[in-house]
Structure formats: C-alpha cells, structure tokens
Amino acid sequence: GYCYLLDANAKCGLCWETTYGDAGDTTGVTIMKECPVGIVETWTKPPPTQMSSMQFYDVGYSLQLDTTMRSQVSQGLHQIPHANIHSCIASRGACTPFVANSPGLATHSAALVGNFTSAGLVTFESQ
C-alpha cells in the first residue's frame, strides 16, 4: 500500500521519484511509490505527537542509501534536489507534493538540497 495515504498510523513513508527524459530535461515526470528497498528514511528529530496550528516545530530527518544496492546519481548539482516536510490536515485528504501552501489546508517547510556522504547518508533539519 501507499503507507500514510492509506493509513494515518502507518510507519512507512513514501518516495516521490522524478524521472528525467535526458540531461536537458529540467521538469521530468514525478510519481508516487513506496520507497524502494535500500532507501531508509528516519526522523532524527521527530515532530511532537501533538501539534497546534500557526506554530513552528524543529524537525530533523535523514535518508540512508544502501550503496551496495543503489548508486548515487545526481540531477544537476545535487543528488537530492528537493527535500521538505508537507504538513496537511488529515481530514482534508491526501498530502502530496502537489498541494500548495494554503491556509487551512497545508503548509510546507523550506525546500532543501543535499548530497549523500560516501557512506550513503544525507541529513536535513528544518521547521
């Protein structure tokens, strides 16, 4: 299944993968799927279990890439060209990358970029 989109209590995340047609393609096609084996996402500083609207919360998260199973590929200058947290009201439906910042529906943390270390780890911190 698609983890949190089907079960709000699910512990697994989703990966949004963008496939590019060629080196000149800057848009690509983005699809949703379960994160593949060899990619593990972890909260390094999880959000609180209870949150209030109009408040900021510091969070941290990381991606660990099993470098024996997957290669590190860059599109442009970064292997991770866009990483951020989307926060949506569960009763309003699915929270996807295509839901814009809108009062009463969703908010996003700032988009971050990153590269994996030689050990296959990248870590992000945001509000």
C-alpha positions in Angstrom: 0.0 0.0 0.0 0.9 3.6 -0.1 1.7 3.9 3.6 0.3 7.1 5.1 -2.0 7.8 2.2 -4.0 4.6 3.2 -3.3 4.5 6.9 -2.6 7.6 9.0 -0.9 5.4 11.6 1.5 3.8 9.1 5.2 4.0 10.0 6.5 3.9 6.4 7.0 6.9 4.2 6.6 7.4 0.5 9.1 8.3 -2.1 8.2 10.7 -4.9 10.5 9.8 -7.7 11.2 12.1 -10.7 12.4 10.5 -13.9 14.1 12.7 -16.4 14.0 12.1 -20.2 17.5 13.3 -20.8 20.2 15.6 -19.4 18.3 18.7 -20.7 15.0 17.7 -19.1 14.6 20.0 -16.1 11.0 19.1 -15.3 10.7 15.3 -15.5 7.8 13.2 -14.5 7.1 12.6 -10.8 5.3 9.5 -9.5 4.4 8.3 -6.0 5.5 4.9 -4.8 6.7 3.1 -1.7 10.4 3.8 -1.0 12.4 1.1 -2.7 14.5 -1.4 -0.7 17.8 0.1 0.1 16.5 3.6 1.0 15.5 4.2 4.6 14.0 7.4 5.9 14.4 8.2 9.6 13.3 11.0 11.9 16.5 12.2 13.6 14.4 14.8 15.5 10.7 13.8 15.1 7.8 16.2 15.3 5.8 16.2 18.5 2.8 13.9 18.7 0.5 16.8 19.4 0.9 20.0 17.3 -1.0 23.3 17.1 -1.7 25.4 14.1 0.4 28.5 13.5 3.3 27.1 15.5 6.8 26.1 14.2 8.4 22.9 15.2 12.1 22.0 14.6 12.4 18.6 12.9 15.3 16.5 11.5 15.2 13.7 9.1 17.7 11.6 7.2 17.9 9.2 4.2 20.2 6.3 4.3 21.1 4.8 0.9 22.4 1.2 0.8 25.3 1.8 -1.5 25.7 -1.9 -2.2 22.2 -1.9 -3.8 21.8 1.6 -5.3 24.1 4.0 -6.9 24.2 7.7 -6.1 23.0 9.7 -9.1 22.8 13.5 -9.5 20.4 15.6 -11.5 22.2 18.9 -11.7 24.4 19.8 -8.7 22.6 17.7 -6.1 21.7 14.1 -5.6 18.6 15.3 -3.6 17.4 18.3 -5.4 14.3 18.9 -3.2 13.6 17.7 0.3 11.0 19.2 2.6 8.1 18.4 5.0 4.5 18.8 4.0 2.0 19.2 6.8 -1.7 18.8 5.9 -4.9 18.4 7.8 -5.7 14.7 7.6 -9.5 15.3 7.2 -8.8 17.3 4.0 -7.4 14.3 2.1 -4.0 13.2 0.8 -0.9 15.3 1.5 1.1 15.2 -1.7 3.9 17.4 -3.2 1.3 18.9 -5.4 -0.7 20.5 -2.6 0.4 24.2 -2.4 0.8 26.2 0.7 -2.7 27.2 1.6 -4.3 28.5 4.8 -6.4 25.8 6.4 -5.1 23.0 4.2 -1.4 22.6 4.0 2.0 24.2 4.8 5.5 23.2 3.7 8.9 23.6 5.2 11.5 25.3 3.1 12.9 23.2 0.3 16.4 21.9 1.0 19.0 20.2 -1.3 21.7 17.7 -0.3 24.2 15.1 -1.3 24.8 11.7 0.1 28.1 11.1 2.1 30.3 8.3 0.8 28.5 6.1 3.4 25.2 6.9 1.7 23.7 9.2 4.4 22.1 12.6 4.0 20.5 14.6 6.9 18.2 17.6 6.8 16.9 19.9 9.6 14.0 22.3 9.1 11.0 24.0 10.8 
